[in-house]
Amino acid sequence: MSRDRDPYRTNDRRVIPWLLLGLVLLFGGAYLAAYAVTGDRVPRGATVAGVDIGGLEPAGARAALADGLDDTRGAPVKVRALGERGRIDPGRAGLDVDVAASVAQAGGGRSWNPARIWDSLTGGDDFDAIVTVDEPRLTKALDEFGDKVDTKPRDGRVLFKGDRAVAKEPRTGQVVDRDGSLGPVTDAYLAGLTEPDVERVELPTTTADPDIGKADVSTAMHSFANPAVSGDVRIELENEQVVLRPVDFLPALSMKVEDGDLAPVLDRDVLLKAVDDRMAGNPLAAKDATVVLRNGAPKVVKSQKGVTYNPDELVGGFLDVVKTTGNRTLRVSSVVSKPDFSTKDARNLGIKEVVSEFTTYYPHASYRNTNLGRAAELVNGTVLKPGDVFSLNDVVGERTKENGFTEGFIISDGVYKEDFGGGVSQVATTTFNAMFFAGLKDIEHKPHSFYIDRYPVGREATVAWPYVDLQFQNDTDHGVLVQAYITPSTPSRSGAMTVKMWSTKTWDIKASTSDRYNQTQPETRRLSGDDCVPNEGYGGFDIDVFRSFFQPGGDELVKRETFHTTYTPSDTVICS
């Protein structure tokens, strides 16, 4: 018997798919309608970093967000580390707000995301801004701050002072942790967007170890420094021995970092100078030729070859010897040394005749005899090769008791006072005139502030250690020998200061002088004190001196120079 089919059951099965399809279409239509309604606007009530951008289209939301963060977006991040404070400029440090990404995060722009559509219908959330970080730039900004506050590590060192070796202990540093500070600074920048008075951020720090530690210093002291200062070093030549004390050779030694250790370093030039200084009295040393005056005429003193050491052997073996203790001897080959200035060189200077001579006179005073005589002694015998510059301050040196000078009258602030070296300006004036008539090149000279009538007007010079100098250059093709001497004064006779220039005559010099002009009158000054020196004043003036150059024996002018001088009045001084 066959079973009859139930027509109602069959119809139910056919309805279910259609029902499901209807529901899909219903909900799909509603979803499409919701998508269409929400559009691309930011959900209502949405904020980014406290800025309300809800209900705005993306472009408007971006503008509103940028405007709302205008005051805080570029505000510096306040930081602190190691007890010091600082600020980091976001613009320089690569910190900024990604406005577009922040708006998109808040729901700006179309989206099929159900959560996004739901937010648009029911209201948005509060969001933090999205911050972009340029890590290299932020690290550089942290470097700049760290360089100001870091306590950098200090390597251990070994120093040589006098005749001792001194150990300098290392020091561990405390520095800003650059990598560890990236996050805190970024977080502080983000917080500052909504809280302008956000608390200053404390940056993390870390220790920094020195490259050279205590153990390295100890090793360097025991292996090299202590042996180095333990005693003398003897340099043995074939016929000579030079003894170097620690105080002589230690300036040539140092210890520097090499491959993570302290290694000895030798300064070649300093060591060789130390040896040369110790050999200065060596009778075997080479001697330069020179020109001297004997029996009133110039004479060439011949040069001599000498015996010296091989510098390469000395430098190459010195460290090996100095790091030992006990008997420390370095044997070095001897070599023949040639003088720097030969007999032929001296003869070629052409120093053979007096090319200029000048004498000035001075009233009797024992200090003048002392000071002029000492200065003349130091100047006498000076040889200037072609191109050499003569400096009276360099040749004479500081005018002190130890240098053979005594107190005398000088001009200071327009009046006379006592000081060491008084009267030496007469040596300068006499030397200047000898230079003038030899035709040499004036480099530096300063006339006295007021005119002194025992000197040639407009053709004189003063000196004062160390600033006021007399300098001239031998600009001829021949050498110049300077002869200087005094004829001492007595109570009944004036003294004389004479300077002669010996060379080969290059020029005939003629001098002429203008009239005095721009006359000025003295004032009266009333002074007190034990050092006051009374003076009867006289006027000042301007004057020009002309130096004309002619070929020897010729009358055709080659060139002419002008020396201009302004003399101030010599004030009347009344002492009370």
Backbone hydrogen bonds, N-H to C=O, Kabsch-Sander energy under -0.5 kcal/mol:
donor,donor_aa,acceptor,acceptor_aa,energy
10,T,6,D,-1.6
11,N,7,P,-1.7
12,D,8,Y,-2.0
13,R,9,R,-1.8
14,R,10,T,-1.4
15,V,11,N,-1.6
16,I,12,D,-1.7
18,W,14,R,-0.8
19,L,15,V,-2.7
20,L,16,I,-2.7
21,L,17,P,-2.7
22,G,18,W,-2.3
23,L,19,L,-2.4
24,V,20,L,-2.5
25,L,21,L,-2.7
26,L,22,G,-2.7
27,F,23,L,-3.4
28,G,24,V,-3.2
29,G,25,L,-2.5
30,A,26,L,-2.4
31,Y,27,F,-2.9
32,L,28,G,-3.0
33,A,29,G,-2.8
34,A,30,A,-2.8
35,Y,31,Y,-2.9
36,A,32,L,-2.7
37,V,33,A,-2.5
38,T,34,A,-2.8
39,G,35,Y,-1.6
41,R,38,T,-0.9
42,V,56,L,-3.0
46,A,43,P,-1.8
47,T,125,D,-1.9
48,V,51,V,-2.2
49,A,127,F,-2.8
51,V,48,V,-2.3
52,D,50,G,-0.5
53,I,46,A,-2.1
53,I,51,V,-0.6
54,G,46,A,-1.0
55,G,42,V,-2.6
56,L,53,I,-1.4
61,A,57,E,-3.1
62,R,58,P,-2.7
63,A,59,A,-2.1
64,A,60,G,-2.6
65,L,61,A,-2.6
66,A,62,R,-2.6
67,D,63,A,-2.4
68,G,64,A,-2.6
69,L,65,L,-1.7
70,D,67,D,-1.2
73,R,69,L,-3.0
74,G,70,D,-0.5
75,A,72,T,-1.0
77,V,88,I,-2.5
78,K,76,P,-0.6
79,V,86,G,-2.6
80,R,201,V,-1.8
81,A,84,E,-2.6
84,E,81,A,-2.3
86,G,79,V,-2.2
88,I,77,V,-2.2
89,D,87,R,-0.5
93,A,89,D,-2.2
94,G,90,P,-0.8
95,L,90,P,-2.3
96,D,132,T,-1.7
98,D,130,I,-3.1
99,V,97,V,-1.3
102,S,98,D,-2.3
103,V,99,V,-2.4
104,A,100,A,-2.4
105,Q,101,A,-2.4
106,A,102,S,-1.3
107,G,104,A,-1.3
108,G,103,V,-2.3
109,G,40,D,-2.9
117,I,113,N,-2.4
118,W,114,P,-3.1
119,D,115,A,-2.6
120,S,116,R,-2.0
121,L,117,I,-1.6
122,T,118,W,-2.6
123,G,119,D,-3.5
124,G,44,R,-4.2
127,F,47,T,-2.6
131,V,129,A,-0.6
132,T,96,D,-2.8
134,D,94,G,-1.8
135,E,133,V,-1.0
138,L,134,D,-2.5
139,T,135,E,-2.9
140,K,136,P,-2.0
141,A,137,R,-2.1
142,L,138,L,-2.3
143,D,139,T,-2.2
144,E,140,K,-2.2
145,F,141,A,-1.9
146,G,142,L,-3.2
147,D,143,D,-2.9
148,K,144,E,-0.7
148,K,145,F,-0.9
149,V,145,F,-1.3
150,D,146,G,-3.4
151,T,174,Q,-2.9
152,K,150,D,-0.9
154,R,171,R,-2.3
155,D,153,P,-0.5
156,G,212,I,-2.3
157,R,168,K,-2.1
159,L,166,V,-3.0
161,K,159,L,-0.5
161,K,164,R,-2.2
163,D,161,K,-0.5
164,R,161,K,-2.5
166,V,159,L,-3.5
168,K,157,R,-3.1
169,E,167,A,-0.6
171,R,154,R,-2.4
173,G,208,A,-3.3
174,Q,151,T,-1.8
175,V,206,T,-2.9
177,D,204,P,-2.6
178,R,176,V,-1.1
181,S,177,D,-1.1
181,S,178,R,-0.8
182,L,178,R,-0.6
182,L,179,D,-1.1
183,G,179,D,-0.5
185,V,181,S,-2.1
186,T,182,L,-2.1
187,D,183,G,-2.9
188,A,184,P,-2.4
189,Y,185,V,-2.3
190,L,186,T,-2.3
191,A,187,D,-2.7
192,G,188,A,-2.1
193,L,189,Y,-0.7
193,L,190,L,-0.9
194,T,191,A,-1.1
195,E,191,A,-1.7
198,V,195,E,-1.7
201,V,78,K,-2.5
203,L,80,R,-2.7
203,L,201,V,-0.7
206,T,175,V,-2.7
208,A,173,G,-2.4
213,G,211,D,-0.7
217,V,213,G,-2.0
218,S,214,K,-2.6
219,T,215,A,-2.3
220,A,216,D,-2.3
221,M,217,V,-2.4
222,H,218,S,-2.3
223,S,219,T,-2.6
224,F,220,A,-1.8
225,A,220,A,-2.2
226,N,221,M,-2.9
228,A,224,F,-2.5
229,V,225,A,-1.5
230,S,227,P,-1.4
233,V,244,L,-2.6
234,R,328,R,-2.5
235,I,233,V,-0.5
235,I,242,V,-3.4
236,E,234,R,-0.7
236,E,330,L,-2.4
237,L,235,I,-0.6
237,L,240,E,-3.5
242,V,235,I,-2.8
244,L,233,V,-3.1
244,L,242,V,-0.6
245,R,243,V,-0.6
248,D,245,R,-1.6
249,F,245,R,-1.9
250,L,246,P,-2.8
252,A,249,F,-1.7
253,L,250,L,-2.1
254,S,265,V,-1.7
255,M,158,V,-0.6
256,K,263,A,-2.4
258,E,256,K,-0.5
258,E,261,D,-3.2
261,D,258,E,-1.7
263,A,256,K,-3.2
263,A,261,D,-0.6
265,V,254,S,-3.1
267,D,252,A,-2.9
268,R,266,L,-0.9
271,L,267,D,-2.3
272,L,268,R,-2.7
273,K,269,D,-2.1
274,A,270,V,-2.0
275,V,271,L,-2.3
276,D,272,L,-2.7
277,D,273,K,-2.8
278,R,274,A,-1.9
279,M,275,V,-1.5
280,A,277,D,-1.1
282,N,279,M,-2.5
285,A,282,N,-1.9
287,K,304,Q,-2.2
289,A,341,F,-3.3
290,T,301,V,-1.7
292,V,299,K,-2.7
294,R,292,V,-0.6
294,R,297,A,-3.1
297,A,294,R,-1.0
299,K,292,V,-3.3
301,V,290,T,-2.8
301,V,299,K,-0.5
302,K,300,V,-0.7
304,Q,287,K,-2.5
306,G,337,S,-2.7
307,V,284,L,-2.8
308,T,335,V,-3.3
310,N,333,S,-1.5
314,L,310,N,-2.0
315,V,311,P,-2.7
316,G,312,D,-2.6
317,G,313,E,-1.7
318,F,314,L,-1.0
319,L,315,V,-0.6
321,V,317,G,-1.4
322,V,318,F,-2.7
323,K,319,L,-1.3
324,T,321,V,-1.5
328,R,326,G,-0.9
329,T,327,N,-0.8
330,L,234,R,-3.3
331,R,329,T,-0.5
332,V,236,E,-2.7
332,V,330,L,-0.5
335,V,308,T,-2.7
337,S,306,G,-2.8
346,A,342,S,-2.1
347,R,343,T,-2.4
348,N,344,K,-2.4
349,L,346,A,-1.0
350,G,347,R,-1.4
352,K,350,G,-1.0
352,K,503,S,-1.3
353,E,503,S,-1.9
355,V,353,E,-0.6
355,V,501,M,-3.3
356,S,501,M,-1.2
358,F,499,V,-2.3
360,T,497,M,-2.3
362,Y,495,G,-2.2
368,R,365,A,-0.6
369,N,365,A,-1.8
370,T,366,S,-2.1
371,N,367,Y,-3.0
372,L,368,R,-2.7
373,G,368,R,-0.6
373,G,369,N,-1.4
374,R,370,T,-2.3
375,A,371,N,-2.3
376,A,372,L,-2.6
377,E,373,G,-2.0
378,L,374,R,-1.8
379,V,375,A,-2.2
380,N,376,A,-2.7
381,G,482,V,-2.8
382,T,379,V,-1.8
382,T,482,V,-0.5
384,L,382,T,-0.5
384,L,480,V,-3.2
385,K,383,V,-0.6
387,G,474,N,-3.5
388,D,385,K,-2.6
390,F,472,F,-3.3
392,L,470,L,-2.4
395,V,391,S,-2.3
396,V,392,L,-3.0
397,G,393,N,-2.0
400,T,398,E,-1.3
404,G,401,K,-1.7
405,F,400,T,-2.5
408,G,419,D,-2.7
410,I,417,K,-3.3
412,S,410,I,-0.5
412,S,415,V,-3.4
415,V,412,S,-1.6
417,K,410,I,-2.5
419,D,408,G,-2.8
421,G,406,T,-2.4
422,G,419,D,-1.3
424,V,421,G,-2.2
426,Q,423,G,-1.8
427,V,423,G,-0.5
427,V,424,V,-0.9
428,A,424,V,-1.7
429,T,425,S,-2.7
430,T,426,Q,-2.4
431,T,427,V,-2.6
432,F,428,A,-2.7
433,N,429,T,-2.1
434,A,430,T,-2.0
435,M,431,T,-2.5
436,F,432,F,-2.7
437,F,433,N,-2.3
438,A,434,A,-1.0
439,G,435,M,-0.8
439,G,436,F,-0.8
440,L,435,M,-1.8
441,K,473,Q,-1.9
443,I,471,Q,-2.1
444,E,471,Q,-2.5
446,K,462,T,-0.5
453,D,451,Y,-0.5
455,Y,452,I,-2.1
459,R,456,P,-2.1
462,T,446,K,-2.9
464,A,468,V,-2.3
468,V,464,A,-2.3
469,D,467,Y,-0.6
471,Q,444,E,-3.0
471,Q,469,D,-0.5
472,F,390,F,-1.5
473,Q,441,K,-2.7
474,N,388,D,-2.8
475,D,473,Q,-1.4
479,G,349,L,-2.8
480,V,384,L,-2.1
481,L,502,W,-2.5
482,V,382,T,-2.9
482,V,480,V,-0.5
483,Q,481,L,-0.6
483,Q,500,K,-2.9
485,Y,498,T,-2.1
487,T,496,A,-2.8
490,T,493,R,-2.5
493,R,490,T,-1.5
495,G,362,Y,-2.6
496,A,487,T,-2.1
497,M,360,T,-3.1
498,T,485,Y,-2.8
499,V,358,F,-2.3
500,K,483,Q,-2.9
501,M,356,S,-2.6
502,W,481,L,-2.8
502,W,500,K,-0.6
503,S,353,E,-3.0
508,D,550,F,-2.9
509,I,507,W,-0.5
510,K,548,S,-1.9
512,S,546,F,-1.8
514,S,544,D,-2.9
517,Y,542,D,-2.4
520,T,540,G,-2.5
525,R,572,T,-3.5
527,L,525,R,-0.7
527,L,574,I,-2.1
532,C,529,G,-1.5
535,N,573,V,-1.6
537,G,535,N,-0.7
538,Y,570,S,-1.6
540,G,520,T,-1.7
541,F,567,Y,-1.0
542,D,517,Y,-3.8
543,I,565,T,-2.2
545,V,563,F,-2.5
546,F,512,S,-3.1
547,R,561,E,-2.7
548,S,510,K,-2.8
548,S,546,F,-0.6
549,F,559,K,-2.9
550,F,508,D,-2.1
551,Q,556,E,-0.6
554,G,551,Q,-2.9
557,L,555,D,-0.6
558,V,549,F,-3.1
559,K,549,F,-0.9
561,E,547,R,-2.6
563,F,545,V,-3.2
564,H,562,T,-0.6
565,T,543,I,-2.6
567,Y,541,F,-3.4
567,Y,565,T,-0.5
568,T,449,S,-3.1
568,T,566,T,-0.5
570,S,538,Y,-2.5
571,D,569,P,-0.9
572,T,523,E,-2.5
573,V,535,N,-2.2
574,I,525,R,-2.8
574,I,572,T,-0.5
575,C,573,V,-0.5
576,S,527,L,-2.5
